[in-house]
Amino acid sequence: MLQDNPPAPETLAGTLRFLCKWRSQVLEQTLVARSGQKVLTGPFQGMDYPVRAAEGSRTTRLLGNYEASLIPVIEGIIARGYDLVVDVGCAEGYYAVGFALRMPGAKVLARDISEQAQALCREMVRVNGVADRVEIGGEFGHADFAICKGQKSLVLCDIEGAEDELLDPSRAPGLLEADVLVEAHEGFRPGVVKRIAERFAATHRVTQLNRQVNDSALPAWCEGLSDLDRLLLLWEWRSVPTPWLWMERK
């Protein structure tokens, strides 16, 4: 019997995660069928989003509450009106295209080492009509941050732990000329939050933003769903803590 030989907690967790991801994709199809393929709420409301997510859940992006704790920061960024946005680890372009739509005066560099992600981003750029303002490319290194000098610049970085090496002002002095919003993959690189914060402490105001769940973006029809399905619509598929650091030039 099961209670005589229970599976290991790791096995149960892995099985649950697999089933939840499967159910999440079913719910994604329901969301698209009921509410379409435009972002429903949030800073990028109305953005066409016909592609799959390069990683993680598409539903939270479509709902407009993706990485909910960042929404006030994103609105603040838009209000500042940057000349340049460097999106390192742009994936399918949720932020790159979103910022191009909300900041029509900005040039956006969308960078990702994945050719598949670049292809998805090109489609997002095309359907949203921002090809004249979004430049898509691959790897972005220390020397490339020199482009931030002499213009009002924002660096957005989400590169699955490699931020530990890339975001080093001693090797990339151009970073000192930019405001930086970075997802710190503490679960993959223990201590990375502290290391990056210390590198920028002398030149930037550093604020840590932790995970947040916000159900306000759920459409009215979701009231007919089970509590579990509602939670899965809001789930971003994260397996470890990924706090963000918002670092503003002093």
N, C-alpha and C positions, 0 to 999 in steps of 0.2 A: 504494500500500500504506500501511497505518496508520503504519509507522515512517517513511515519507517525508513524511507530513503529520500529525504527532501533534497531538491536540487540546491546547488550553491547559490548564495545571494547574487553573485556575479552572473550566473546563468539566467536567473529570473530577471535581473535587470536588463540583460541583453535581449532576452525574448520580449519583454515588455516594450523596450525601445523599438524593436523591429515591428511589432504589431501596431504601435502608435504611429510610426512613420507611414505604414501602409494605410491606416485609417485617415491620417492627415492628408494623404494624397487623394483619397476618395472625397474628403471634405473640400479639398481644393476644386475638384470637378464640380461639386455642388455649388460652391461659391461663384464660380465662373458662370455656371448655367443660370443662377438666380440673380446675380448682381453685375455680371459682365467682367471685362478685362481692363477697366480703368481703376486707378487707385481711388478708393472711396472717401477717405478722410485724410487729415494730417497735412504736413507741409507741402506734399507733392500731390495733393488731391487733383484728380482729373488727368494725371499722367497716364498715357497708354502703356500697358504692361502685358503684352501678349506672349512673352517668352517665359520659359521655365526659369526658376532660380538656379544660378550656377552652383550654389550650395545652400543648404538649409531650406526653410519653409517658404513657399510662395504666398501662402494665405495671409501671413502678417503683412507682407508688402502690399498685397492687394487691398487689405483692410486699411492700410495707412498708419498702423500703429507699430510698425517694425522698429525694434530698438527704442521702445517708448520713452525711456529715460533721456534720450537725446533730443526729443522733439523741441523743448524750449531752447536748447543750444542751437539747433538747426534754424529755428526762426530768428534767433539773434544773429546768426551768421548771414542769413539772407538780408536782414535789416542793415548790416554793415556794408554790403555791396562790394565784395572783393573783386579785384581785377583778374586774379588768377586762382583757380582751384586745381590742386594736384591731388588726384584720387589714386592712391597706390593700393592695388588690390581691389580694383573696381568691380570685379565679378561681372554680372550682367548689366551693370550700369544704373542701378536704382538711385544711387546718390549722384553719380556723374550727370545723368540726364535730368534728374530732379533739380539739381543746382543750376544747370544750364537753362531750364525752363523758368526758374524763379529769379535768376540773376542774369538777364539777357545781355548785360554789359560785360560779363566775365568770360574769360577763356578757360576751358576745362581740359586738363590733361588726364585722360582715363588710361591707367596702366595696369596690366595684369600679365603674369608670366604664362597663364593658360590660354592657348589659342582658342579653345572652345569658349571660354569666358569672353574673349575678345569678339568672337563671332556673334554671341548673344548680345553683347553691348552694341555692336554695329547695327543690329536689327532694332534695338531700343532707340538708338540715335535716329535711325531712318524713320521709324513710325511716328516719332515725336517731333520731327522736323528741326533738329538742332545740329545737323552735320557741319554747319559752318562754324560752330562754337565748341565742338567736342572733338578732340584729337585722340585717337585710340592707338595704343602701342604696348610694348612688352616691358621688359625689366627696367627698373628705375633705380639708379645707384646713387652713392654719396655725392659725386660730382654734379649730378643732374639737378640737385637742389639749388644750385647757383642761379637758376632761373627765377627764384623767389626774390632775388635782390632787386631793389629799386621799384617794386610794385607791391600793392596791398595783396598779400598772398595767404591762402589757406591750404594746409596740407591735411588730407584725410587719409588715414592709414589703417588697413585691415589685412594683415598678411600672415595670419595663423602662427604667430610666434617669431617670425623673422624681424619684427619690429625691434627686437632686442639688439640686433646688429645694425639695422638700417638707421634708426633714429638716434644718432650719436653726433651731436654738434661739433665735437672735436674732429670728426672725420667728414662731416657734412655741414660746414659753417653756414651754408645757405639757409639751414633750418632756423637759425637765429633771426632771420628776416620774416618769418612766417608765424601765424597762429597754427597750432597743431591739434587735431582731434584724432586720437589713436585708440584702437581696441587693443587692450593689453591681455594677452592670452596667458594669464597667470596659471591656469591649470596645466598648460604645456611647458611653460617656462617659469617655475617658481622664483619669485623675487623680481620679476620683470617690471611690475608696477613701481616698486621702490627705486629700481635702477633708473628707469626712464624719468621718473619724477625728479630725482636728484640731479640728473644731467641738465634739466631745464629750470631748476629752482631759482637760479640767480637771475635769469632773464625773462621768465614767464610766470604768470599766476597759474598754479596747477590745481585743478578741481577733479576729483574722482567721482565718476557716475556709475552706480551699480545697477544691476538688473531691476526691471520694473515690469509688471503686468498691468495692462490697462484694457478693460473690456468695453470701453465707451464707443469703440469703432464698430462693434458687432451690429450688423443690420437687424432691423426689427424681426425679420423672419427667423432669426436664430433663436428667438424665444421658444420656438417649437422643438429645438434640439435638446438632447440630454446635456447634463452638466459636463460630462466627459467630452462630448463633441465640442462644446463651447470652449473648453480649455484647450483642446487640440487645435482649434482654429487660431488660438493665440500663441501656441507653442512654436518656438523658433528652432527646435531640434538641437539646442545646445546641450553638451554633455559635461562641461566644466565651466567654472566662473570665468567670465570675460568682461571685467570692468573696463570702462573707457576713461581716458584722461583727456580733459579739455585744458589746453595750455595756451594762454593768451599772453602775447608780448606785453611786458611792463612799460 
